[in-house]
Amino acid sequence: MKIDSIINFLLVAGAIQGFLFNFVTLTIRRKHGPAIIYLNLVVLFISLNNLQAWFPAAGYSSGSYFIKQLVVPWYLLIFPCFYSFVRHFLGIQD
């Protein structure tokens, strides 16, 4: 088994697990505080980043040069959401 196939499997498994986590936490009938919303956003952005890295590696990208170069920087949104999650979870005031 090649290392590329292992990495591709981990990328897809992480993305699916992240989407399932978001689905389960948002469908629970409890009240969702801001900490849970920010945690869901962190997991969603990590999952989207994994999928974006996996699609070209697996050969699922379009043949168009413009589409291949169109990359959304999901990783830039992870840190602010994680910071907000920690701030709301720990109850830190400004």
Biopython code that builds the backbone (N, CA, C, O; Angstrom):
import numpy as np
from Bio.PDB.StructureBuilder import StructureBuilder

atoms = [
    (1, "MET", "N", (0.856, -1.178, 0.000)),
    (1, "MET", "CA", (0.000, 0.000, 0.000)),
    (1, "MET", "C", (0.902, 1.241, 0.000)),
    (1, "MET", "O", (1.799, 1.369, 0.833)),
    (2, "LYS", "N", (0.657, 2.124, -0.918)),
    (2, "LYS", "CA", (1.480, 3.323, -1.037)),
    (2, "LYS", "C", (1.071, 4.366, 0.009)),
    (2, "LYS", "O", (-0.042, 4.345, 0.535)),
    (3, "ILE", "N", (1.991, 5.259, 0.285)),
    (3, "ILE", "CA", (1.735, 6.327, 1.250)),
    (3, "ILE", "C", (0.679, 7.291, 0.727)),
    (3, "ILE", "O", (-0.068, 7.873, 1.513)),
    (4, "ASP", "N", (0.607, 7.469, -0.597)),
    (4, "ASP", "CA", (-0.395, 8.363, -1.182)),
    (4, "ASP", "C", (-1.804, 7.864, -0.915)),
    (4, "ASP", "O", (-2.695, 8.657, -0.609)),
    (5, "SER", "N", (-2.013, 6.577, -1.025)),
    (5, "SER", "CA", (-3.350, 6.034, -0.778)),
    (5, "SER", "C", (-3.729, 6.141, 0.699)),
    (5, "SER", "O", (-4.899, 6.335, 1.027)),
    (6, "ILE", "N", (-2.755, 6.018, 1.580)),
    (6, "ILE", "CA", (-3.030, 6.171, 3.010)),
    (6, "ILE", "C", (-3.410, 7.611, 3.320)),
    (6, "ILE", "O", (-4.361, 7.859, 4.060)),
    (7, "ILE", "N", (-2.675, 8.553, 2.759)),
    (7, "ILE", "CA", (-2.979, 9.970, 2.992)),
    (7, "ILE", "C", (-4.336, 10.335, 2.408)),
    (7, "ILE", "O", (-5.106, 11.058, 3.041)),
    (8, "ASN", "N", (-4.642, 9.843, 1.205)),
    (8, "ASN", "CA", (-5.952, 10.109, 0.616)),
    (8, "ASN", "C", (-7.076, 9.529, 1.461)),
    (8, "ASN", "O", (-8.116, 10.163, 1.637)),
    (9, "PHE", "N", (-6.868, 8.322, 1.986)),
    (9, "PHE", "CA", (-7.881, 7.727, 2.860)),
    (9, "PHE", "C", (-8.089, 8.569, 4.113)),
    (9, "PHE", "O", (-9.227, 8.788, 4.526)),
    (10, "LEU", "N", (-7.007, 9.041, 4.720)),
    (10, "LEU", "CA", (-7.132, 9.858, 5.930)),
    (10, "LEU", "C", (-7.818, 11.191, 5.642)),
    (10, "LEU", "O", (-8.592, 11.676, 6.468)),
    (11, "LEU", "N", (-7.547, 11.783, 4.491)),
    (11, "LEU", "CA", (-8.204, 13.036, 4.121)),
    (11, "LEU", "C", (-9.710, 12.845, 3.965)),
    (11, "LEU", "O", (-10.497, 13.643, 4.474)),
    (12, "VAL", "N", (-10.103, 11.800, 3.270)),
    (12, "VAL", "CA", (-11.533, 11.553, 3.054)),
    (12, "VAL", "C", (-12.208, 11.138, 4.354)),
    (12, "VAL", "O", (-13.312, 11.598, 4.647)),
    (13, "ALA", "N", (-11.571, 10.283, 5.131)),
    (13, "ALA", "CA", (-12.162, 9.846, 6.395)),
    (13, "ALA", "C", (-12.326, 11.021, 7.358)),
    (13, "ALA", "O", (-13.338, 11.113, 8.054)),
    (14, "GLY", "N", (-11.352, 11.909, 7.403)),
    (14, "GLY", "CA", (-11.459, 13.085, 8.260)),
    (14, "GLY", "C", (-12.562, 14.023, 7.825)),
    (14, "GLY", "O", (-13.265, 14.594, 8.658)),
    (15, "ALA", "N", (-12.715, 14.183, 6.520)),
    (15, "ALA", "CA", (-13.783, 15.052, 6.007)),
    (15, "ALA", "C", (-15.152, 14.472, 6.309)),
    (15, "ALA", "O", (-16.047, 15.198, 6.740)),
    (16, "ILE", "N", (-15.330, 13.182, 6.090)),
    (16, "ILE", "CA", (-16.623, 12.549, 6.375)),
    (16, "ILE", "C", (-16.936, 12.601, 7.859)),
    (16, "ILE", "O", (-18.071, 12.882, 8.243)),
    (17, "GLN", "N", (-15.954, 12.336, 8.688)),
    (17, "GLN", "CA", (-16.160, 12.389, 10.132)),
    (17, "GLN", "C", (-16.493, 13.805, 10.590)),
    (17, "GLN", "O", (-17.310, 13.985, 11.493)),
    (18, "GLY", "N", (-15.880, 14.799, 9.986)),
    (18, "GLY", "CA", (-16.189, 16.181, 10.334)),
    (18, "GLY", "C", (-17.601, 16.565, 9.949)),
    (18, "GLY", "O", (-18.293, 17.237, 10.714)),
    (19, "PHE", "N", (-18.043, 16.142, 8.752)),
    (19, "PHE", "CA", (-19.410, 16.436, 8.335)),
    (19, "PHE", "C", (-20.423, 15.717, 9.225)),
    (19, "PHE", "O", (-21.469, 16.278, 9.550)),
    (20, "LEU", "N", (-20.120, 14.474, 9.620)),
    (20, "LEU", "CA", (-21.012, 13.756, 10.533)),
    (20, "LEU", "C", (-21.074, 14.432, 11.906)),
    (20, "LEU", "O", (-22.141, 14.516, 12.515)),
    (21, "PHE", "N", (-19.931, 14.909, 12.384)),
    (21, "PHE", "CA", (-19.910, 15.628, 13.661)),
    (21, "PHE", "C", (-20.789, 16.870, 13.595)),
    (21, "PHE", "O", (-21.563, 17.134, 14.515)),
    (22, "ASN", "N", (-20.673, 17.632, 12.514)),
    (22, "ASN", "CA", (-21.511, 18.824, 12.356)),
    (22, "ASN", "C", (-22.982, 18.463, 12.291)),
    (22, "ASN", "O", (-23.813, 19.126, 12.911)),
    (23, "PHE", "N", (-23.310, 17.423, 11.550)),
    (23, "PHE", "CA", (-24.701, 17.001, 11.415)),
    (23, "PHE", "C", (-25.290, 16.579, 12.759)),
    (23, "PHE", "O", (-26.408, 16.963, 13.102)),
    (24, "VAL", "N", (-24.536, 15.794, 13.510)),
    (24, "VAL", "CA", (-25.048, 15.295, 14.795)),
    (24, "VAL", "C", (-25.184, 16.425, 15.802)),
    (24, "VAL", "O", (-26.196, 16.508, 16.497)),
    (25, "THR", "N", (-24.194, 17.291, 15.895)),
    (25, "THR", "CA", (-24.277, 18.356, 16.902)),
    (25, "THR", "C", (-25.338, 19.395, 16.571)),
    (25, "THR", "O", (-25.893, 20.019, 17.475)),
    (26, "LEU", "N", (-25.624, 19.590, 15.297)),
    (26, "LEU", "CA", (-26.641, 20.576, 14.946)),
    (26, "LEU", "C", (-28.058, 20.010, 14.948)),
    (26, "LEU", "O", (-29.021, 20.775, 14.997)),
    (27, "THR", "N", (-28.205, 18.695, 14.897)),
    (27, "THR", "CA", (-29.550, 18.113, 14.910)),
    (27, "THR", "C", (-30.022, 17.724, 16.296)),
    (27, "THR", "O", (-31.178, 17.331, 16.452)),
    (28, "ILE", "N", (-29.182, 17.818, 17.298)),
    (28, "ILE", "CA", (-29.613, 17.566, 18.670)),
    (28, "ILE", "C", (-30.573, 18.682, 19.073)),
    (28, "ILE", "O", (-30.356, 19.846, 18.739)),
    (29, "ARG", "N", (-31.613, 18.329, 19.778)),
    (29, "ARG", "CA", (-32.687, 19.266, 20.100)),
    (29, "ARG", "C", (-32.370, 20.215, 21.259)),
    (29, "ARG", "O", (-33.269, 20.883, 21.770)),
    (30, "ARG", "N", (-31.123, 20.282, 21.670)),
    (30, "ARG", "CA", (-30.771, 21.205, 22.744)),
    (30, "ARG", "C", (-30.455, 22.590, 22.196)),
    (30, "ARG", "O", (-30.276, 22.779, 20.993)),
    (31, "LYS", "N", (-30.391, 23.547, 23.109)),
    (31, "LYS", "CA", (-30.001, 24.905, 22.725)),
    (31, "LYS", "C", (-28.494, 24.918, 22.449)),
    (31, "LYS", "O", (-27.704, 24.376, 23.222)),
    (32, "HIS", "N", (-28.121, 25.537, 21.350)),
    (32, "HIS", "CA", (-26.709, 25.609, 20.969)),
    (32, "HIS", "C", (-26.163, 26.975, 21.364)),
    (32, "HIS", "O", (-26.663, 28.011, 20.926)),
    (33, "GLY", "N", (-25.126, 26.955, 22.202)),
    (33, "GLY", "CA", (-24.477, 28.192, 22.578)),
    (33, "GLY", "C", (-23.471, 28.603, 21.517)),
    (33, "GLY", "O", (-23.232, 27.868, 20.559)),
    (34, "PRO", "N", (-22.885, 29.772, 21.689)),
    (34, "PRO", "CA", (-21.901, 30.237, 20.697)),
    (34, "PRO", "C", (-20.651, 29.356, 20.652)),
    (34, "PRO", "O", (-20.013, 29.258, 19.604)),
    (35, "ALA", "N", (-20.291, 28.718, 21.758)),
    (35, "ALA", "CA", (-19.102, 27.861, 21.757)),
    (35, "ALA", "C", (-19.306, 26.664, 20.830)),
    (35, "ALA", "O", (-18.385, 26.279, 20.110)),
    (36, "ILE", "N", (-20.493, 26.077, 20.838)),
    (36, "ILE", "CA", (-20.770, 24.924, 19.972)),
    (36, "ILE", "C", (-20.796, 25.358, 18.508)),
    (36, "ILE", "O", (-20.317, 24.632, 17.637)),
    (37, "ILE", "N", (-21.345, 26.522, 18.239)),
    (37, "ILE", "CA", (-21.382, 27.020, 16.858)),
    (37, "ILE", "C", (-19.963, 27.241, 16.332)),
    (37, "ILE", "O", (-19.653, 26.863, 15.202)),
    (38, "TYR", "N", (-19.109, 27.848, 17.141)),
    (38, "TYR", "CA", (-17.728, 28.083, 16.703)),
    (38, "TYR", "C", (-16.952, 26.776, 16.561)),
    (38, "TYR", "O", (-16.125, 26.645, 15.658)),
    (39, "LEU", "N", (-17.206, 25.813, 17.437)),
    (39, "LEU", "CA", (-16.560, 24.509, 17.306)),
    (39, "LEU", "C", (-17.001, 23.823, 16.017)),
    (39, "LEU", "O", (-16.182, 23.218, 15.324)),
    (40, "ASN", "N", (-18.280, 23.912, 15.695)),
    (40, "ASN", "CA", (-18.769, 23.340, 14.438)),
    (40, "ASN", "C", (-18.132, 24.018, 13.233)),
    (40, "ASN", "O", (-17.816, 23.355, 12.245)),
    (41, "LEU", "N", (-17.940, 25.322, 13.303)),
    (41, "LEU", "CA", (-17.289, 26.023, 12.196)),
    (41, "LEU", "C", (-15.839, 25.578, 12.020)),
    (41, "LEU", "O", (-15.369, 25.418, 10.893)),
    (42, "VAL", "N", (-15.132, 25.379, 13.131)),
    (42, "VAL", "CA", (-13.746, 24.906, 13.046)),
    (42, "VAL", "C", (-13.695, 23.545, 12.365)),
    (42, "VAL", "O", (-12.887, 23.319, 11.464)),
    (43, "VAL", "N", (-14.563, 22.645, 12.803)),
    (43, "VAL", "CA", (-14.580, 21.297, 12.221)),
    (43, "VAL", "C", (-15.006, 21.348, 10.754)),
    (43, "VAL", "O", (-14.458, 20.615, 9.930)),
    (44, "LEU", "N", (-15.968, 22.195, 10.419)),
    (44, "LEU", "CA", (-16.415, 22.331, 9.034)),
    (44, "LEU", "C", (-15.287, 22.843, 8.134)),
    (44, "LEU", "O", (-15.082, 22.317, 7.040)),
    (45, "PHE", "N", (-14.556, 23.864, 8.588)),
    (45, "PHE", "CA", (-13.471, 24.414, 7.772)),
    (45, "PHE", "C", (-12.329, 23.415, 7.601)),
    (45, "PHE", "O", (-11.711, 23.362, 6.537)),
    (46, "ILE", "N", (-12.042, 22.625, 8.631)),
    (46, "ILE", "CA", (-11.011, 21.592, 8.496)),
    (46, "ILE", "C", (-11.460, 20.524, 7.509)),
    (46, "ILE", "O", (-10.659, 20.044, 6.707)),
    (47, "SER", "N", (-12.736, 20.149, 7.562)),
    (47, "SER", "CA", (-13.257, 19.146, 6.630)),
    (47, "SER", "C", (-13.238, 19.657, 5.199)),
    (47, "SER", "O", (-12.875, 18.920, 4.283)),
    (48, "LEU", "N", (-13.622, 20.901, 4.999)),
    (48, "LEU", "CA", (-13.593, 21.472, 3.651)),
    (48, "LEU", "C", (-12.166, 21.593, 3.124)),
    (48, "LEU", "O", (-11.920, 21.395, 1.934)),
    (49, "ASN", "N", (-11.239, 21.915, 4.002)),
    (49, "ASN", "CA", (-9.832, 21.992, 3.611)),
    (49, "ASN", "C", (-9.314, 20.607, 3.206)),
    (49, "ASN", "O", (-8.554, 20.485, 2.246)),
    (50, "ASN", "N", (-9.727, 19.564, 3.939)),
    (50, "ASN", "CA", (-9.328, 18.202, 3.582)),
    (50, "ASN", "C", (-9.879, 17.806, 2.216)),
    (50, "ASN", "O", (-9.164, 17.228, 1.397)),
    (51, "LEU", "N", (-11.144, 18.116, 1.974)),
    (51, "LEU", "CA", (-11.731, 17.779, 0.683)),
    (51, "LEU", "C", (-11.057, 18.533, -0.460)),
    (51, "LEU", "O", (-10.835, 17.982, -1.538)),
    (52, "GLN", "N", (-10.739, 19.785, -0.210)),
    (52, "GLN", "CA", (-10.077, 20.587, -1.239)),
    (52, "GLN", "C", (-8.692, 20.050, -1.558)),
    (52, "GLN", "O", (-8.236, 20.151, -2.697)),
    (53, "ALA", "N", (-8.026, 19.484, -0.576)),
    (53, "ALA", "CA", (-6.717, 18.880, -0.819)),
    (53, "ALA", "C", (-6.847, 17.517, -1.489)),
    (53, "ALA", "O", (-5.957, 17.103, -2.233)),
    (54, "TRP", "N", (-7.959, 16.812, -1.226)),
    (54, "TRP", "CA", (-8.118, 15.462, -1.759)),
    (54, "TRP", "C", (-8.582, 15.438, -3.216)),
    (54, "TRP", "O", (-8.144, 14.579, -3.983)),
    (55, "PHE", "N", (-9.451, 16.356, -3.608)),
    (55, "PHE", "CA", (-10.008, 16.337, -4.962)),
    (55, "PHE", "C", (-8.939, 16.338, -6.058)),
    (55, "PHE", "O", (-9.002, 15.484, -6.941)),
    (56, "PRO", "N", (-7.969, 17.244, -6.049)),
    (56, "PRO", "CA", (-6.952, 17.186, -7.121)),
    (56, "PRO", "C", (-6.057, 15.950, -7.013)),
    (56, "PRO", "O", (-5.621, 15.412, -8.031)),
    (57, "ALA", "N", (-5.781, 15.498, -5.787)),
    (57, "ALA", "CA", (-4.916, 14.331, -5.619)),
    (57, "ALA", "C", (-5.579, 13.066, -6.142)),
    (57, "ALA", "O", (-4.900, 12.157, -6.620)),
    (58, "ALA", "N", (-6.901, 13.006, -6.054)),
    (58, "ALA", "CA", (-7.635, 11.829, -6.522)),
    (58, "ALA", "C", (-8.021, 11.936, -7.993)),
    (58, "ALA", "O", (-8.554, 10.985, -8.565)),
    (59, "GLY", "N", (-7.758, 13.079, -8.605)),
    (59, "GLY", "CA", (-8.061, 13.246, -10.014)),
    (59, "GLY", "C", (-9.482, 13.689, -10.298)),
    (59, "GLY", "O", (-9.971, 13.498, -11.411)),
    (60, "TYR", "N", (-10.156, 14.275, -9.324)),
    (60, "TYR", "CA", (-11.534, 14.725, -9.501)),
    (60, "TYR", "C", (-11.634, 16.203, -9.847)),
    (60, "TYR", "O", (-12.710, 16.787, -9.720)),
    (61, "SER", "N", (-10.558, 16.813, -10.273)),
    (61, "SER", "CA", (-10.617, 18.229, -10.619)),
    (61, "SER", "C", (-10.962, 18.393, -12.090)),
    (61, "SER", "O", (-10.801, 17.474, -12.894)),
    (62, "SER", "N", (-11.431, 19.565, -12.415)),
    (62, "SER", "CA", (-11.826, 19.860, -13.784)),
    (62, "SER", "C", (-10.595, 20.034, -14.662)),
    (62, "SER", "O", (-9.489, 20.247, -14.165)),
    (63, "GLY", "N", (-10.798, 19.941, -15.965)),
    (63, "GLY", "CA", (-9.705, 20.122, -16.890)),
    (63, "GLY", "C", (-9.369, 21.579, -17.136)),
    (63, "GLY", "O", (-8.321, 21.889, -17.703)),
    (64, "SER", "N", (-10.243, 22.473, -16.716)),
    (64, "SER", "CA", (-10.042, 23.898, -16.937)),
    (64, "SER", "C", (-8.925, 24.429, -16.037)),
    (64, "SER", "O", (-8.860, 24.103, -14.852)),
    (65, "TYR", "N", (-8.060, 25.242, -16.611)),
    (65, "TYR", "CA", (-6.963, 25.829, -15.841)),
    (65, "TYR", "C", (-7.493, 26.751, -14.755)),
    (65, "TYR", "O", (-6.957, 26.771, -13.647)),
    (66, "PHE", "N", (-8.549, 27.522, -15.058)),
    (66, "PHE", "CA", (-9.096, 28.459, -14.085)),
    (66, "PHE", "C", (-9.667, 27.726, -12.875)),
    (66, "PHE", "O", (-9.461, 28.151, -11.738)),
    (67, "ILE", "N", (-10.375, 26.642, -13.111)),
    (67, "ILE", "CA", (-10.971, 25.886, -12.005)),
    (67, "ILE", "C", (-9.887, 25.228, -11.158)),
    (67, "ILE", "O", (-10.021, 25.142, -9.937)),
    (68, "LYS", "N", (-8.813, 24.763, -11.797)),
    (68, "LYS", "CA", (-7.723, 24.153, -11.036)),
    (68, "LYS", "C", (-7.029, 25.168, -10.128)),
    (68, "LYS", "O", (-6.553, 24.813, -9.050)),
    (69, "GLN", "N", (-6.972, 26.413, -10.553)),
    (69, "GLN", "CA", (-6.292, 27.443, -9.772)),
    (69, "GLN", "C", (-7.202, 28.113, -8.748)),
    (69, "GLN", "O", (-6.728, 28.883, -7.913)),
    (70, "LEU", "N", (-8.487, 27.835, -8.800)),
    (70, "LEU", "CA", (-9.445, 28.423, -7.865)),
    (70, "LEU", "C", (-9.410, 27.647, -6.554)),
    (70, "LEU", "O", (-9.990, 26.566, -6.446)),
    (71, "VAL", "N", (-8.738, 28.197, -5.578)),
    (71, "VAL", "CA", (-8.581, 27.537, -4.289)),
    (71, "VAL", "C", (-9.107, 28.472, -3.204)),
    (71, "VAL", "O", (-8.692, 29.627, -3.109)),
    (72, "VAL", "N", (-10.021, 27.958, -2.394)),
    (72, "VAL", "CA", (-10.565, 28.743, -1.288)),
    (72, "VAL", "C", (-9.674, 28.502, -0.071)),
    (72, "VAL", "O", (-9.442, 27.349, 0.295)),
    (73, "PRO", "N", (-9.171, 29.557, 0.562)),
    (73, "PRO", "CA", (-8.268, 29.368, 1.711)),
    (73, "PRO", "C", (-9.044, 29.087, 3.006)),
    (73, "PRO", "O", (-9.165, 29.959, 3.867)),
    (74, "TRP", "N", (-9.564, 27.865, 3.131)),
    (74, "TRP", "CA", (-10.335, 27.500, 4.321)),
    (74, "TRP", "C", (-9.471, 27.550, 5.578)),
    (74, "TRP", "O", (-9.979, 27.823, 6.666)),
    (75, "TYR", "N", (-8.172, 27.290, 5.439)),
    (75, "TYR", "CA", (-7.280, 27.262, 6.594)),
    (75, "TYR", "C", (-7.165, 28.627, 7.265)),
    (75, "TYR", "O", (-6.821, 28.702, 8.445)),
    (76, "LEU", "N", (-7.446, 29.705, 6.539)),
    (76, "LEU", "CA", (-7.387, 31.040, 7.151)),
    (76, "LEU", "C", (-8.566, 31.286, 8.084)),
    (76, "LEU", "O", (-8.489, 32.149, 8.959)),
    (77, "LEU", "N", (-9.641, 30.550, 7.913)),
    (77, "LEU", "CA", (-10.819, 30.733, 8.755)),
    (77, "LEU", "C", (-10.800, 29.854, 9.994)),
    (77, "LEU", "O", (-11.628, 30.033, 10.888)),
    (78, "ILE", "N", (-9.883, 28.918, 10.064)),
    (78, "ILE", "CA", (-9.846, 28.002, 11.207)),
    (78, "ILE", "C", (-9.409, 28.721, 12.475)),
    (78, "ILE", "O", (-10.049, 28.575, 13.516)),
    (79, "PHE", "N", (-8.341, 29.489, 12.406)),
    (79, "PHE", "CA", (-7.814, 30.112, 13.622)),
    (79, "PHE", "C", (-8.773, 31.112, 14.268)),
    (79, "PHE", "O", (-8.944, 31.049, 15.485)),
    (80, "PRO", "N", (-9.416, 32.037, 13.531)),
    (80, "PRO", "CA", (-10.346, 32.951, 14.205)),
    (80, "PRO", "C", (-11.528, 32.235, 14.850)),
    (80, "PRO", "O", (-11.979, 32.627, 15.926)),
    (81, "CYS", "N", (-12.025, 31.198, 14.204)),
    (81, "CYS", "CA", (-13.136, 30.452, 14.800)),
    (81, "CYS", "C", (-12.679, 29.671, 16.024)),
    (81, "CYS", "O", (-13.417, 29.571, 17.005)),
    (82, "PHE", "N", (-11.470, 29.115, 15.978)),
    (82, "PHE", "CA", (-10.959, 28.410, 17.152)),
    (82, "PHE", "C", (-10.724, 29.368, 18.311)),
    (82, "PHE", "O", (-10.999, 29.036, 19.464)),
    (83, "TYR", "N", (-10.217, 30.556, 18.003)),
    (83, "TYR", "CA", (-10.020, 31.567, 19.039)),
    (83, "TYR", "C", (-11.357, 31.951, 19.676)),
    (83, "TYR", "O", (-11.452, 32.078, 20.896)),
    (84, "SER", "N", (-12.380, 32.132, 18.853)),
    (84, "SER", "CA", (-13.704, 32.477, 19.373)),
    (84, "SER", "C", (-14.289, 31.332, 20.183)),
    (84, "SER", "O", (-14.931, 31.561, 21.208)),
    (85, "PHE", "N", (-14.073, 30.101, 19.732)),
    (85, "PHE", "CA", (-14.544, 28.944, 20.494)),
    (85, "PHE", "C", (-13.920, 28.905, 21.879)),
    (85, "PHE", "O", (-14.626, 28.735, 22.873)),
    (86, "VAL", "N", (-12.602, 29.060, 21.953)),
    (86, "VAL", "CA", (-11.913, 29.009, 23.250)),
    (86, "VAL", "C", (-12.372, 30.156, 24.141)),
    (86, "VAL", "O", (-12.573, 29.974, 25.341)),
    (87, "ARG", "N", (-12.537, 31.331, 23.555)),
    (87, "ARG", "CA", (-12.977, 32.496, 24.325)),
    (87, "ARG", "C", (-14.368, 32.280, 24.919)),
    (87, "ARG", "O", (-14.602, 32.596, 26.086)),
    (88, "HIS", "N", (-15.292, 31.743, 24.120)),
    (88, "HIS", "CA", (-16.654, 31.512, 24.622)),
    (88, "HIS", "C", (-16.715, 30.292, 25.543)),
    (88, "HIS", "O", (-17.482, 30.290, 26.507)),
    (89, "PHE", "N", (-15.928, 29.268, 25.265)),
    (89, "PHE", "CA", (-15.958, 28.069, 26.086)),
    (89, "PHE", "C", (-15.409, 28.335, 27.487)),
    (89, "PHE", "O", (-15.953, 27.845, 28.477)),
    (90, "LEU", "N", (-14.332, 29.111, 27.565)),
    (90, "LEU", "CA", (-13.728, 29.411, 28.863)),
    (90, "LEU", "C", (-14.369, 30.615, 29.552)),
    (90, "LEU", "O", (-14.101, 30.876, 30.725)),
    (91, "GLY", "N", (-15.207, 31.339, 28.832)),
    (91, "GLY", "CA", (-15.876, 32.506, 29.411)),
    (91, "GLY", "C", (-14.942, 33.684, 29.609)),
    (91, "GLY", "O", (-15.135, 34.460, 30.546)),
    (92, "ILE", "N", (-13.959, 33.842, 28.779)),
    (92, "ILE", "CA", (-13.009, 34.942, 28.898)),
    (92, "ILE", "C", (-13.658, 36.205, 28.352)),
    (92, "ILE", "O", (-14.160, 36.219, 27.228)),
    (93, "GLN", "N", (-13.645, 37.243, 29.137)),
    (93, "GLN", "CA", (-14.191, 38.534, 28.707)),
    (93, "GLN", "C", (-13.088, 39.380, 28.092)),
    (93, "GLN", "O", (-11.903, 39.129, 28.313)),
    (94, "ASP", "N", (-13.482, 40.373, 27.325)),
    (94, "ASP", "CA", (-12.506, 41.246, 26.661)),
    (94, "ASP", "C", (-11.663, 42.016, 27.654)),
    (94, "ASP", "O", (-10.795, 42.793, 27.256)),
]
sb = StructureBuilder()
sb.init_structure("model")
sb.init_model(0)
sb.init_chain("A")
sb.init_seg("    ")
for serial, (resi, resn, name, xyz) in enumerate(atoms, 1):
    if name == "N":
        sb.init_residue(resn, " ", resi, " ")
    sb.init_atom(name, np.array(xyz, "f"), 0.0, 1.0, " ", f" {name:<3s}", serial, name[0])
structure = sb.get_structure()
